[in-house]
Amino acid sequence: MKSFDLVLKGGTIVTPDRARPGDIGISDGRIAAVGLPGTLGNAAHVEDVSGLHLLPGLVDPHVHFRDPGYTYKEDWQSGSAAAAMGGVTTGLDMPNTDPAPATAQAFAAKRAIAEAASHVDFGLYGLLDETSLPHLSALVDEGAAAFKCFMCDTTGDLPSPSDGAILEAFEILAPLGIRTTVHAENASILEYRARRLKQAGRTDAHAHLAARPDVAAVEATHRAISFAEWAGARLHIAHESCAASLPVIRAAKARGVEVTAETCPHYLFFDESDLERQGGHLRINPPIRRRHDAEALWLALRDGTIDLLATDHAPHAPEEKQGEAIWDVARGIVGVETQMRVMLAAVADGRLALCDYVRLASEAPARAFGLYPRKGSLAPGADADIVAVDLSWRGAIDAAMLHSKHAFSAWHGHPAAGRVVDVYLRGQRIVAEGALVGRPGTGRMIRPEMPAPAPRNVDLTLEAETKRASL
C-alpha cells in the first residue's frame, strides 16, 4: 500500500457533486488519493477528523488587504490571518493600493510584501487604467491573476479610465486570456446624483443608495459587456447587487460572451431597512439595495446567472466608518473571515445546498480565474487546501473575535453556523482546533493558467454580416 505524508481519516468529503464519508491522503503538499474510509493504508501522520466535514479551501477572488499604502486599515499579515481563520486558503487582492500595481515594478514590490507576510496563497490584480495600458503584457508576465477596472470612484481615488482606454485594454488582454474584473457603475451618473443630493442637504444613510440608482449599474454592466464581447475578452462583474443588471448578464451568457459574475454575502443578507440600524457601517460600493434585489440575487445564484461568491473584504479604521454625514463615511465592509459562517447558516436554514456552497465559494472562483484544478478541488493532484468544519456549531458572529486589524464589523451578532476547526494549506496545518498556528510568509503567489478564448471581435462580426448579405 502507498504511504502518505498525512491522511485525514473519517471525515465527510464535500464536493460540488456530493458529500460522502472518506479519507484523504496527502503527499508533497498535494492530494494524492481520496478513498473510502479506512482504505488508504500507511501514512507518516494520521488525523482523525471524524464528525467533521472536509471542504476545499475557499477561493475569494475579491479582497482588499490595503497593503502597501493603507496599512492602518489592514495589512497582508492581518488580512490573510482573517482569511485563514475563515477557511479562505486563496485570496485575490485588488489593486487600489499605494502605489497601485500599474507597472511591473510596482507589481513586483507588492508581491514581495505579500510573500513575506501572507498566511494563505494569493493572486494579485493588476490595475487597468490609462497609465497601465503600455504595461499590461509585462504585468501578465509578472504573474497578474487578473486586472481590475474601476469604472467609477473608488477607495484610493484612482481615476476611472475612458471608454477608449477600456476597449483598448480589452483588445490587448483578449489574446492573453486574462480576465478583467469591472466595478460596473456609471461614474457620471454617480457624481451628478451625489452632488445634487448634497446640494439638497441630504446627509442620511439612504442618500448613498439614492446617489447610486439601478440604471447606473445596468448601463455600466451593459457597456462593459459590449466592449468585452467586441474584443473577445474575458470579463468578470464584481459585487453584483442589482436585480435590474441580471437580465443583461443572463442575455450576454446566452450569446456566448465569456462573462462571469459574483455577489457578496452583504447583498444577500442586508437590505435598505438595515441602514436605520447600521448607518455608516453599511456604506458600501455598490450600495446595499432593496429586499427584492437580495431575493433576485439568491435566485441568480441558483440558476447560474451569478457564478460565484466573493467577499469584497474592504476594511477601514473605526473612525473612518463614522461621521455626521453619510458622505464622510468610508465605503467598505469586512467579510473574509465571516463569509463561510454566514453562508453555512443559510445552508442550515435550507436556503442553499452545502454542495452548491462549495461550488460557489471554491470551485467556481478557481475556474473563473484559471486556478482550477490546482485550487478549489479535493481531487487527486490538487493542492491540499482543506477546511475541516464542525457543521453542528450554531452561534453568532462576534466582532471581538475577528482577526482583521480592527475588531468591528457590520456582521456582529448575525446568525452563524459551522465552526472552522482545522485549515490546511498545501498540506500544512495553518489553523488547528480553531486557533491560528501558521506563520506569516507561508502563502505563495499563484499564477493563473487560462487558454486564450475564441475570438469574438469586429472582423468576425463583419465576416458574418458579409456572408449573410450574400445569401
C-alpha positions as CSV (number, residue, x, y, z in Angstrom):
1,M,0.0,0.0,0.0
2,K,1.1,3.5,-0.8
3,S,2.5,5.6,2.1
4,F,1.3,9.2,2.5
5,D,2.7,12.2,4.4
6,L,-0.7,12.7,6.0
7,V,-4.1,11.1,6.0
8,L,-7.2,12.9,7.1
9,K,-9.3,10.0,8.3
10,G,-13.0,9.6,9.0
11,G,-14.4,12.9,7.7
12,T,-17.2,13.7,5.3
13,I,-15.8,14.9,2.0
14,V,-17.8,17.6,0.3
15,T,-17.6,18.4,-3.4
16,P,-19.9,20.3,-5.7
17,D,-21.4,16.9,-6.6
18,R,-21.9,15.1,-3.3
19,A,-21.0,14.7,0.3
20,R,-19.7,11.2,1.4
21,P,-17.6,9.6,4.1
22,G,-14.0,9.2,3.1
23,D,-10.3,9.6,3.8
24,I,-7.9,12.0,2.0
25,G,-4.2,11.1,1.5
26,I,-1.7,14.0,1.2
27,S,1.9,13.8,-0.1
28,D,4.2,16.7,-1.0
29,G,1.6,19.3,-0.4
30,R,-1.0,17.8,-2.8
31,I,-3.9,15.5,-2.6
32,A,-2.5,12.1,-3.6
33,A,-5.6,9.9,-3.1
34,V,-9.2,10.1,-2.0
35,G,-10.7,6.8,-0.8
36,L,-13.4,5.1,1.2
37,P,-13.0,5.1,5.0
38,G,-10.0,3.0,6.1
39,T,-8.7,2.2,2.6
40,L,-5.7,4.5,2.1
41,G,-3.1,2.5,4.1
42,N,0.0,3.8,5.6
43,A,0.9,7.4,6.5
44,A,3.6,9.2,8.4
45,H,0.8,11.0,10.3
46,V,-2.9,10.4,10.6
47,E,-5.5,12.9,11.8
48,D,-8.9,11.7,12.9
49,V,-11.5,14.1,11.6
50,S,-14.5,12.0,12.5
51,G,-17.6,14.1,12.8
52,L,-16.2,16.9,10.6
53,H,-16.9,17.9,7.0
54,L,-13.9,18.4,4.7
55,L,-14.4,21.3,2.2
56,P,-11.9,22.5,-0.4
57,G,-10.3,25.7,0.8
58,L,-12.3,28.7,-0.2
59,V,-11.1,30.9,-3.1
60,D,-12.0,34.5,-2.6
61,P,-11.5,36.5,-5.8
62,H,-12.1,39.9,-4.3
63,V,-10.2,41.1,-1.2
64,H,-8.6,44.4,-0.3
65,F,-5.7,43.8,2.1
66,R,-4.8,47.5,1.8
67,D,-1.0,46.8,1.6
68,P,1.0,48.8,0.6
69,G,-0.2,52.3,1.3
70,Y,-3.1,51.9,3.7
71,T,-1.8,49.5,6.3
72,Y,-3.5,51.4,9.1
73,K,-6.7,49.8,7.7
74,E,-5.4,46.3,7.1
75,D,-2.1,44.7,6.0
76,W,-1.1,41.4,4.5
77,Q,-0.5,39.7,7.8
78,S,-3.8,40.7,9.4
79,G,-5.9,40.3,6.3
80,S,-4.5,36.9,5.4
81,A,-4.8,35.8,9.1
82,A,-8.5,36.7,8.9
83,A,-8.8,34.7,5.6
84,A,-7.2,31.6,7.1
85,M,-9.5,31.7,10.1
86,G,-12.4,32.0,7.7
87,G,-11.4,28.9,5.7
88,V,-10.1,31.0,2.7
89,T,-6.9,29.5,1.5
90,T,-6.5,31.6,-1.7
91,G,-7.3,35.3,-2.0
92,L,-7.0,37.6,-5.0
93,D,-6.1,41.1,-3.8
94,M,-7.3,44.2,-5.5
95,P,-5.0,46.9,-6.9
96,N,-6.2,50.1,-5.3
97,T,-3.2,50.2,-3.1
98,D,-0.5,52.9,-3.0
99,P,1.4,52.6,-5.2
100,A,-1.1,50.7,-7.4
101,P,0.3,47.8,-9.4
102,A,0.1,49.5,-12.7
103,T,3.7,48.7,-13.8
104,A,5.8,45.5,-13.5
105,Q,8.0,47.2,-10.9
106,A,5.1,48.2,-8.6
107,F,3.6,44.7,-9.0
108,A,6.9,43.1,-8.0
109,A,7.2,45.3,-5.0
110,K,3.7,44.4,-3.8
111,R,4.4,40.7,-4.4
112,A,7.4,40.9,-2.2
113,I,5.3,42.4,0.6
114,A,2.7,39.7,0.3
115,E,5.2,36.8,0.1
116,A,6.8,38.0,3.3
117,A,3.6,38.3,5.3
118,S,0.7,36.2,3.9
119,H,-0.7,33.2,5.8
120,V,-2.5,32.0,2.6
121,D,-1.9,31.6,-1.1
122,F,-2.7,34.6,-3.1
123,G,-3.0,36.2,-6.5
124,L,-2.5,39.9,-7.3
125,Y,-4.7,42.0,-9.6
126,G,-3.0,44.4,-12.0
127,L,-4.6,47.8,-12.4
128,L,-6.4,48.7,-15.6
129,D,-6.4,52.4,-16.2
130,E,-5.0,55.0,-18.6
131,T,-1.5,54.7,-17.2
132,S,-1.2,50.9,-17.2
133,L,-2.0,50.3,-20.9
134,P,1.6,50.2,-22.0
135,H,2.4,47.7,-19.2
136,L,-0.4,45.2,-19.4
137,S,1.6,42.5,-21.1
138,A,4.5,43.0,-18.7
139,L,2.1,42.7,-15.8
140,V,0.8,39.4,-17.2
141,D,4.4,38.2,-17.4
142,E,4.9,39.2,-13.8
143,G,2.0,36.9,-12.9
144,A,-1.1,39.1,-12.6
145,A,-4.0,36.9,-11.7
146,A,-6.5,39.3,-13.4
147,F,-7.0,43.0,-13.9
148,K,-9.4,45.4,-12.2
149,C,-11.1,48.3,-13.9
150,F,-12.8,50.8,-11.7
151,M,-15.5,52.4,-13.9
152,C,-16.3,54.9,-11.1
153,D,-14.9,56.4,-7.9
154,T,-13.0,54.1,-5.5
155,T,-11.1,54.0,-2.3
156,G,-7.7,55.4,-3.2
157,D,-9.2,57.9,-5.6
158,L,-7.9,56.1,-8.7
159,P,-9.2,57.9,-11.8
160,S,-11.6,55.9,-14.0
161,P,-10.3,55.1,-17.5
162,S,-12.1,56.4,-20.5
163,D,-14.2,54.1,-22.7
164,G,-11.5,54.2,-25.3
165,A,-8.9,53.0,-22.8
166,I,-11.1,50.2,-21.5
167,L,-11.7,48.9,-25.0
168,E,-8.1,49.1,-25.9
169,A,-7.1,47.2,-22.7
170,F,-9.7,44.5,-23.5
171,E,-8.2,44.2,-27.0
172,I,-4.7,43.8,-25.5
173,L,-5.8,41.3,-22.9
174,A,-8.1,39.2,-25.0
175,P,-5.5,37.1,-26.8
176,L,-3.7,36.6,-23.4
177,G,-6.8,35.0,-21.9
178,I,-6.6,37.0,-18.7
179,R,-9.9,38.0,-17.1
180,T,-10.7,41.7,-16.3
181,T,-13.0,42.4,-13.3
182,V,-15.0,45.6,-13.5
183,H,-16.7,47.7,-10.9
184,A,-19.7,48.4,-13.1
185,E,-21.4,51.7,-12.2
186,N,-21.6,54.8,-14.4
187,A,-19.3,57.5,-13.0
188,S,-21.1,60.4,-14.5
189,I,-24.5,59.5,-13.0
190,L,-23.0,58.8,-9.6
191,E,-21.1,62.1,-9.5
192,Y,-24.1,64.1,-10.7
193,R,-26.6,62.5,-8.3
194,A,-24.3,62.8,-5.3
195,R,-23.7,66.5,-6.0
196,R,-27.5,67.2,-6.3
197,L,-28.2,65.3,-3.1
198,K,-25.6,67.2,-1.2
199,Q,-27.0,70.5,-2.5
200,A,-30.4,69.4,-1.3
201,G,-29.0,68.8,2.2
202,R,-29.3,65.1,2.3
203,T,-26.8,63.5,4.8
204,D,-28.7,60.4,5.8
205,A,-27.6,56.8,5.2
206,H,-30.3,56.3,2.5
207,A,-28.7,59.2,0.5
208,H,-25.9,56.8,-0.5
209,L,-28.3,54.5,-2.2
210,A,-30.2,57.4,-3.8
211,A,-26.9,58.6,-5.3
212,R,-26.3,55.2,-7.0
213,P,-29.5,54.3,-8.8
214,D,-30.1,51.0,-10.6
215,V,-29.6,52.5,-14.0
216,A,-26.0,53.4,-13.2
217,A,-25.2,49.7,-12.7
218,V,-27.3,48.5,-15.6
219,E,-25.7,50.9,-18.1
220,A,-22.1,50.2,-17.0
221,T,-22.7,46.5,-17.0
222,H,-24.1,46.6,-20.5
223,R,-21.2,48.8,-21.6
224,A,-18.5,46.6,-20.2
225,I,-20.1,43.5,-21.7
226,S,-20.3,45.2,-25.1
227,F,-16.6,46.1,-25.0
228,A,-15.6,42.6,-23.9
229,E,-17.8,40.9,-26.5
230,W,-16.4,43.1,-29.3
231,A,-12.8,42.5,-28.2
232,G,-13.3,38.8,-27.4
233,A,-12.0,39.4,-23.8
234,R,-12.9,37.6,-20.6
235,L,-14.9,39.7,-18.3
236,H,-16.0,39.4,-14.6
237,I,-18.7,41.6,-13.0
238,A,-17.7,42.4,-9.4
239,H,-20.0,42.6,-6.4
240,E,-23.3,42.4,-8.2
241,S,-26.0,44.0,-6.1
242,C,-28.7,45.0,-8.6
243,A,-31.6,42.8,-9.8
244,A,-32.0,45.0,-12.9
245,S,-28.5,44.1,-14.1
246,L,-29.2,40.3,-14.0
247,P,-31.1,40.2,-17.3
248,V,-28.1,41.9,-19.0
249,I,-25.7,39.3,-17.7
250,R,-28.1,36.5,-18.5
251,A,-28.5,37.6,-22.1
252,A,-24.7,38.0,-22.6
253,K,-24.1,34.5,-21.4
254,A,-26.8,33.2,-23.8
255,R,-24.9,34.9,-26.6
256,G,-21.7,33.1,-25.6
257,V,-19.9,36.1,-24.1
258,E,-17.2,34.9,-21.6
259,V,-18.7,36.8,-18.7
260,T,-18.8,35.7,-15.1
261,A,-20.4,37.5,-12.1
262,E,-20.1,37.4,-8.4
263,T,-22.2,38.6,-5.5
264,C,-21.3,39.0,-1.8
265,P,-23.0,37.9,1.4
266,H,-23.8,41.5,2.4
267,Y,-26.0,41.9,-0.7
268,L,-27.8,38.6,0.1
269,F,-28.5,39.2,3.8
270,F,-28.8,43.0,4.2
271,D,-31.2,45.5,2.6
272,E,-32.0,49.2,2.9
273,S,-34.1,48.6,6.1
274,D,-30.8,47.7,7.8
275,L,-29.4,51.2,7.1
276,E,-31.5,52.6,10.0
277,R,-29.7,50.3,12.5
278,Q,-26.2,50.1,10.9
279,G,-25.9,53.5,9.3
280,G,-22.4,54.1,8.0
281,H,-21.3,50.5,8.7
282,L,-23.3,49.6,5.6
283,R,-22.0,52.4,3.4
284,I,-20.6,50.1,0.6
285,N,-20.0,50.4,-3.1
286,P,-22.2,49.3,-4.8
287,P,-24.8,50.1,-2.2
288,I,-27.0,47.8,-0.1
289,R,-30.3,47.9,-2.1
290,R,-33.8,46.7,-1.5
291,R,-35.1,43.3,-0.3
292,H,-36.3,42.4,-3.8
293,D,-32.7,42.8,-5.1
294,A,-31.5,40.4,-2.4
295,E,-34.1,37.9,-3.3
296,A,-33.3,38.2,-7.0
297,L,-29.6,37.5,-6.2
298,W,-30.5,34.4,-4.3
299,L,-32.4,33.2,-7.4
300,A,-29.5,34.1,-9.6
301,L,-27.1,32.0,-7.5
302,R,-29.4,29.0,-8.0
303,D,-29.9,29.5,-11.8
304,G,-26.3,30.2,-12.7
305,T,-26.6,33.9,-13.7
306,I,-24.4,34.6,-10.7
307,D,-21.4,32.2,-10.9
308,L,-19.7,32.6,-7.6
309,L,-19.4,34.2,-4.2
310,A,-16.8,36.8,-3.1
311,T,-16.5,39.0,-0.1
312,D,-15.2,42.4,-1.3
313,H,-13.4,42.4,2.1
314,A,-12.7,46.2,2.4
315,P,-11.7,47.2,5.9
316,H,-11.3,50.7,7.3
317,A,-10.2,52.2,10.6
318,P,-13.2,52.5,13.1
319,E,-13.2,56.3,12.9
320,E,-13.5,56.2,9.1
321,K,-16.8,54.3,9.4
322,Q,-18.4,57.1,11.4
323,G,-19.5,60.6,10.5
324,E,-22.3,63.1,10.9
325,A,-23.0,63.0,7.1
326,I,-23.0,59.7,5.2
327,W,-20.7,61.3,2.6
328,D,-18.0,61.5,5.3
329,V,-18.1,57.7,5.9
330,A,-15.6,55.4,4.2
331,R,-17.1,52.8,1.9
332,G,-16.5,49.1,2.6
333,I,-17.2,46.1,4.9
334,V,-15.1,43.4,6.3
335,G,-16.1,39.8,5.3
336,V,-13.3,37.4,4.5
337,E,-13.4,35.8,8.0
338,T,-17.2,35.7,8.2
339,Q,-18.3,34.6,4.8
340,M,-18.2,30.8,5.4
341,R,-20.1,31.0,8.7
342,V,-22.9,33.3,7.5
343,M,-23.3,31.2,4.3
344,L,-23.3,28.0,6.3
345,A,-26.1,29.5,8.4
346,A,-28.1,29.8,5.1
347,V,-27.2,26.2,4.3
348,A,-28.5,25.2,7.8
349,D,-31.7,27.1,7.1
350,G,-32.3,25.4,3.7
351,R,-31.6,28.4,1.5
352,L,-28.7,26.8,-0.2
353,A,-27.4,23.2,-0.5
354,L,-24.0,22.5,1.0
355,C,-22.6,21.1,-2.3
356,D,-23.8,24.3,-4.1
357,Y,-22.0,26.4,-1.5
358,V,-18.7,24.5,-2.2
359,R,-19.2,25.1,-5.9
360,L,-19.9,28.8,-5.5
361,A,-17.2,29.6,-2.9
362,S,-14.4,27.2,-4.0
363,E,-14.6,25.6,-7.4
364,A,-16.3,28.3,-9.4
365,P,-13.9,31.2,-8.5
366,A,-11.0,28.9,-9.1
367,R,-12.3,28.0,-12.6
368,A,-13.1,31.6,-13.4
369,F,-9.6,32.9,-12.7
370,G,-7.6,30.0,-14.1
371,L,-6.6,28.4,-10.8
372,Y,-8.6,25.1,-11.2
373,P,-8.0,22.2,-10.7
374,R,-5.0,23.2,-8.6
375,K,-7.3,25.2,-6.3
376,G,-10.9,24.7,-5.4
377,S,-10.9,21.0,-5.6
378,L,-10.4,17.9,-3.5
379,A,-9.4,15.6,-6.4
380,P,-6.0,13.9,-6.6
381,G,-3.4,16.3,-7.9
382,A,-5.0,19.4,-6.4
383,D,-3.1,21.4,-3.7
384,A,-4.1,20.0,-0.3
385,D,-6.1,23.1,0.7
386,I,-8.7,21.7,3.0
387,V,-11.0,23.1,5.7
388,A,-12.4,20.8,8.4
389,V,-15.7,22.2,9.6
390,D,-18.0,21.3,12.5
391,L,-21.4,21.8,10.9
392,S,-23.2,21.2,14.2
393,W,-22.0,24.5,15.6
394,R,-24.5,27.3,15.8
395,G,-24.0,30.8,17.1
396,A,-23.5,34.4,16.1
397,I,-20.6,36.5,14.7
398,D,-18.6,38.1,17.4
399,A,-16.6,41.1,16.1
400,A,-14.2,41.0,19.0
401,M,-13.0,37.5,17.9
402,L,-12.1,38.6,14.3
403,H,-8.5,38.8,13.1
404,S,-8.7,41.8,10.9
405,K,-6.7,44.8,12.2
406,H,-9.8,46.5,13.7
407,A,-12.3,44.4,15.7
408,F,-15.6,45.8,14.5
409,S,-18.0,44.5,11.9
410,A,-21.5,45.1,10.4
411,W,-21.8,41.3,10.8
412,H,-21.6,41.5,14.6
413,G,-24.5,39.4,16.1
414,H,-25.5,37.9,12.8
415,P,-26.5,34.2,12.8
416,A,-23.7,31.9,12.0
417,A,-23.0,28.2,11.6
418,G,-20.1,25.9,11.0
419,R,-17.1,26.3,13.2
420,V,-13.8,26.2,11.3
421,V,-11.7,23.6,13.2
422,D,-8.7,23.0,11.1
423,V,-7.3,24.5,7.9
424,Y,-4.6,23.0,5.7
425,L,-2.7,25.0,3.1
426,R,-0.8,22.7,0.7
427,G,-0.9,20.0,3.4
428,Q,0.4,22.3,6.1
429,R,-1.9,23.0,9.0
430,I,-2.3,26.7,9.5
431,V,-5.4,26.6,11.7
432,A,-5.6,24.0,14.5
433,E,-8.6,23.5,16.8
434,G,-9.8,26.9,15.8
435,A,-6.6,28.7,16.5
436,L,-4.2,30.3,14.0
437,V,-0.9,28.4,14.0
438,G,0.5,29.2,10.6
439,R,3.4,31.6,10.2
440,P,3.4,34.8,8.1
441,G,5.1,34.1,4.8
442,T,3.6,30.7,4.4
443,G,1.5,31.8,1.4
444,R,2.7,31.7,-2.2
445,M,1.6,33.7,-5.2
446,I,-0.4,31.6,-7.6
447,R,-0.3,32.3,-11.4
448,P,-3.4,31.7,-13.5
449,E,-3.4,29.1,-16.3
450,M,-6.0,30.2,-18.8
451,P,-6.1,29.4,-22.6
452,A,-6.9,32.3,-24.9
453,P,-10.7,32.5,-25.6
454,A,-12.1,32.1,-29.0
455,P,-12.1,35.5,-30.8
456,R,-15.4,37.4,-31.0
457,N,-14.2,40.7,-32.5
458,V,-15.1,43.1,-35.2
459,D,-13.5,41.1,-38.0
460,L,-15.7,38.0,-37.3
461,T,-18.8,40.3,-37.0
462,L,-18.1,41.8,-40.4
463,E,-17.4,38.4,-41.9
464,A,-20.7,37.1,-40.6
465,E,-22.6,40.1,-41.9
466,T,-20.9,39.8,-45.3
467,K,-21.9,36.1,-45.6
468,R,-25.5,36.9,-44.5
469,A,-25.7,39.7,-47.1
470,S,-24.5,37.4,-49.9
471,L,-27.3,34.8,-49.3
